[in-house]
Amino acid sequence: MRQLTDARNKRACGRPAARQFDCGKPKALAWARDPRHNAKMPPIKTKPNVEFRPTEMRSGSGWFVLVILPKVPPLQLGGFKTEEEAKDWVLRKSKGWLKEYEGGRYA
């Protein structure tokens, strides 16, 4: 009886009898892929962690904004006279700068 069943599986499925599956009916997770499941999932888009730090120049003659981006060396922006100017730039203009930098890749 087993030989007959094995032969039927091999003919019907085209698979060796040692791998007994019911011709396309999933019996393992690897066979149970449903493309509709992935279509329902929203794409995962995480925001990169970006920091803007007003920093005093070593010479003490002014301020700049240190921009910390992932996988990029830190950037120094500006040449502000006071800490308040640097902080004001961060509050008012950093979002716009981030949208333009690298085509908005980090926005």
C-alpha positions in Angstrom: 0.0 0.0 0.0 2.8 2.4 0.9 4.5 1.9 -2.5 1.3 2.7 -4.3 0.8 5.9 -2.3 4.4 6.9 -3.0 4.0 6.3 -6.7 0.8 8.4 -6.8 2.5 11.3 -5.0 5.5 11.2 -7.3 3.3 11.1 -10.4 0.8 13.8 -9.2 3.3 16.2 -7.7 6.5 15.4 -9.7 8.4 15.3 -6.4 10.2 12.3 -4.9 8.1 10.2 -2.5 10.5 11.0 0.4 9.1 14.5 0.4 5.5 13.8 0.8 3.4 16.9 0.3 -0.2 16.9 -0.9 0.6 18.5 -4.2 0.7 22.2 -3.4 -1.2 22.0 -0.1 1.2 23.7 2.3 2.2 21.5 5.2 5.2 23.6 6.3 5.7 27.3 6.9 8.0 27.7 3.9 5.2 26.6 1.7 2.6 28.8 3.3 3.7 32.1 1.8 0.7 34.3 1.0 1.5 37.4 -1.1 -1.8 39.0 0.1 -0.4 39.1 3.7 2.6 41.2 2.7 0.4 43.5 0.5 -1.6 44.4 3.6 1.5 45.4 5.6 2.5 49.0 5.5 6.0 49.7 4.5 8.3 50.3 7.5 10.0 53.6 7.2 12.0 54.7 10.2 13.2 58.2 10.7 17.0 58.4 11.1 18.1 59.9 14.4 19.5 63.4 13.6 20.8 65.8 16.2 21.5 69.6 15.9 23.9 70.8 18.6 24.8 74.5 19.0 28.5 74.4 19.8 30.9 77.2 20.8 34.1 77.5 18.6 37.3 76.6 20.4 38.7 80.1 19.8 35.6 81.5 21.6 34.9 83.8 18.6 31.5 82.4 17.8 29.2 79.5 17.5 28.3 76.8 14.9 25.7 74.0 14.7 27.1 70.5 14.8 24.8 68.2 12.8 25.0 64.5 13.8 23.6 62.2 11.0 23.8 58.4 11.0 26.7 56.9 9.0 28.0 60.4 8.1 30.9 62.3 9.7 29.5 65.3 11.8 28.9 68.5 9.9 29.5 72.0 11.1 27.1 74.6 9.9 27.1 78.4 10.2 29.3 80.9 11.8 26.9 82.4 14.4 27.9 85.2 16.6 25.9 84.0 19.7 24.5 80.9 21.1 21.0 82.3 20.7 21.5 82.8 17.0 22.6 79.2 16.7 19.6 77.9 18.7 17.3 80.1 16.7 18.6 78.6 13.4 18.0 75.1 14.8 14.4 76.0 15.8 13.5 77.9 12.6 15.6 76.5 9.8 17.0 73.1 10.6 14.0 71.2 9.2 14.2 73.0 5.9 17.9 72.4 5.7 17.4 68.7 6.5 14.8 68.4 3.7 17.3 69.9 1.2 20.4 68.1 2.4 21.1 64.9 0.3 17.7 65.2 -1.4 15.8 64.9 1.9 17.3 61.5 2.7 17.4 62.2 6.4 14.2 64.2 6.7 
